Amino acid sequence: MRTAIVHEWFVDFMGSEKCVESFNNIYPESDVFALIDFLDESDRQKILKGKKAKTSFIQRLPKSRTSYRTYLPLFPLAIEQLDISKYDVVISSSHSVAKGVLTNSKQLHICYCHTPMRYAWDLYHQYIYESGLHKGIKGAVAKYFLHKIRMWDYISSQRVDHFIANSNYIAKRINKVYSRDADVIYPPVDVDKFQLNKQKDDYYLIVARFVPYKKVDVVVEAFTKMPDKKLIVIGSGPDEEKIKKLAEKNIELLGFQSDDELKKYMQNAKAFIYAAEEDFGITIVEAQAAGTPVIAYGLGGANETVIQGKTGILFPDQTADSIIAALNKFEREIDNFDPEYIHSHAQQFSRDVFEKRIKEYVTEKYNQQKSLI
């Protein structure tokens, strides 16, 4: 079974790249394709087992390493130029255009979809305003190209034989945008890297990039109204100055931390706070792997990975008052949260479980495909 793995771009080691890492674990002989590949050697060994992706013409364009997103209008053309015609099975890891590769009727194309293209669909208006593209000639051009990309995005979704979503939340979005059903296989979380710790320290923890949708400022605002509770904040980003101005004495901003330090803080925290609307939310599961309860916004992936009242508390609104109410509820019911149970619950999201389910799924669909040819 000749297998090709297609991903949008290899620049950083984030959540979607962890899925590609597992695809390469399952199919080590597969070839890898992407628009661009600028991985450093350490990440290349982890994600691609030392392989280099076969890339598109965007790899050779000016500033493609740092400003590749400016070539968005060219992405559909570029992904369609990748020649994957000699492979039996194509697995695309897609949150933008990877699913748009061209396959023939004899090939099986399975798309692991992290989300439909956000800036073309559900976050379109937010993207236009935050990018300053809501008016003027430049804005009109951007809107036109995004309109064209939406049309291409829908058409290319029909090329996929089977969709896998990373959560039921994303499966609903796939159905809404593409009119396609999707099976759900939760993404791989390296739960074994986090040790169960039953003895917790007296602090709450948030780990996130300082960007608007992560709502770090809202969490910090909540703790400014609860001076008797300590909050540790790990992360950095564009909103850093805004968050520094909000922080009071009970809020400690640690900036970026190494993986080892992050694990220590995660394992020792009284509870992990998360206020963003996430498609899945890997850090939410990592906290539970450490036996740490989670206090999270109850829309998106958290609603599927946190058991209300047993592994955490889900709050209904992305506001300081909603977070405060959830924290007070958590402290009243703190004895209900058993670290061993929380740790055990997280194991169902392990990398081993993910790879087993993906391998079974691909084998089943491949055998079905062969029987029809």
QUINOR-V252094 format. One record per backbone hydrogen bond with DSSP energy under -1.0 kcal/mol. CO is the residue of the C=O (numbers start at 1). NH is the residue of the N-H. Records with the same first field share a line. If there is no record, write none. Layout:
BEGIN
CO: NH / NH
END
This chain:
BEGIN
2: 88 / 89
3: 31
4: 91
5: 33
6: 93
8: 35
10: 38
14: 18
16: 20
17: 21
18: 22
19: 23
20: 24
21: 25
22: 26
23: 27
27: 30
31: 5
32: 54
33: 7
35: 56
36: 10
40: 44
41: 45
42: 46
43: 47
44: 48 / 50
48: 51
54: 34
56: 59
57: 60
58: 61
61: 64
63: 67
67: 70
68: 71
69: 72
71: 74
72: 75
74: 78
75: 79
76: 80
84: 87
88: 108
89: 4
90: 110
91: 6
92: 112
94: 114
97: 100
98: 101
104: 107
108: 90
109: 161 / 162
110: 92
111: 164
112: 94
113: 166
117: 120 / 121
118: 123
121: 124
123: 127
124: 128
125: 129
126: 130
127: 131
128: 133
129: 132
136: 140
137: 141
138: 142
139: 143
140: 144
141: 145
142: 146
143: 147
144: 148
145: 149
146: 150
147: 151
148: 152
149: 153
150: 154
151: 155
152: 156
153: 157
155: 158
156: 159
162: 111
163: 183
164: 113
165: 185
167: 171
168: 172
169: 173
170: 174
171: 175
172: 176
173: 177
174: 178
175: 179
183: 165
189: 191
190: 193
191: 194
201: 203
203: 270
204: 232
205: 273
206: 234
209: 211
210: 239
211: 214
212: 215
215: 219
216: 220
217: 221
218: 222
219: 223
220: 224
223: 226
226: 229
230: 204
231: 252
232: 206
233: 254
234: 208
236: 210
237: 240
239: 243
240: 244
241: 245
242: 246
243: 247
248: 251
250: 231
252: 233
255: 235
258: 262
259: 263
260: 264
261: 265
262: 266
263: 267
264: 268
265: 269
268: 201
271: 205
272: 295
274: 297
278: 301
281: 285
282: 286
283: 287
284: 288
285: 289
286: 290
287: 292
288: 291
290: 197
293: 272
294: 313
295: 274
296: 315
300: 303
301: 304 / 305
302: 306
307: 310 / 311 / 312
311: 294
312: 309
313: 296
315: 298
317: 319
319: 323
320: 324
321: 325
322: 326
323: 327
324: 328
325: 329
326: 330
327: 331
328: 332
329: 333
333: 336
334: 337
338: 342
339: 343
340: 344
341: 345
342: 346
345: 348
346: 349
347: 350
349: 189
350: 354
351: 355
352: 356
353: 357
354: 358
355: 359
356: 360
357: 361
358: 362
359: 363
360: 364
361: 365
362: 366
363: 367
364: 368
365: 369
366: 370
367: 371
END
